Amino acid sequence: MPKRTLQGVVVSDKQAKTVVVRVDRRFTHPIYKKTIRRSKNYHAHDENNEFKPGDQVWIEESKPISKLKRWTVVRGEQKKTA
């Protein structure tokens, strides 16, 4: 069975080797037929502390690393700074 991969934005990098990633999803309400946005935060393992808040990253399921971490950062793009 393949591992799930999600795309999100780094919200926090205050912990060592960990980033908090916000993943947004959109779906249509079953009754009102209106598009709704929901988001969820995931703790992901970032071995080299290379991602900062605002960066877009892809995370992948992994075995439990700690109490909250079950995801690993696979790749990411640094935020464009002007």
SULBELGI-V687541 format. One record per residue. N is the residue number from 1. D_LAST is the distance of its C-alpha to the last C-alpha in Angstrom with 1 decimal. Layout:
[[N D_LAST] [N D_LAST]]
This chain:
[[1 42.0] [2 38.3] [3 35.7] [4 33.5] [5 29.8] [6 27.3] [7 23.6] [8 21.6] [9 18.6] [10 18.8] [11 19.7] [12 21.0] [13 21.3] [14 23.6] [15 26.6] [16 27.3] [17 26.9] [18 26.3] [19 23.5] [20 24.1] [21 23.1] [22 23.3] [23 24.9] [24 25.3] [25 28.3] [26 29.7] [27 33.3] [28 35.9] [29 38.2] [30 41.7] [31 43.5] [32 41.1] [33 39.3] [34 36.0] [35 32.7] [36 31.8] [37 28.7] [38 29.5] [39 27.4] [40 28.7] [41 27.3] [42 28.2] [43 28.3] [44 27.4] [45 28.1] [46 25.2] [47 27.2] [48 24.5] [49 22.3] [50 19.3] [51 17.7] [52 15.7] [53 15.6] [54 13.6] [55 14.3] [56 16.6] [57 19.9] [58 23.4] [59 26.3] [60 30.0] [61 33.2] [62 35.0] [63 38.0] [64 37.7] [65 35.9] [66 36.4] [67 37.5] [68 34.4] [69 32.7] [70 33.9] [71 30.7] [72 28.8] [73 25.3] [74 25.8] [75 22.4] [76 18.8] [77 15.3] [78 12.4] [79 9.7] [80 6.6] [81 3.8] [82 0.0]]
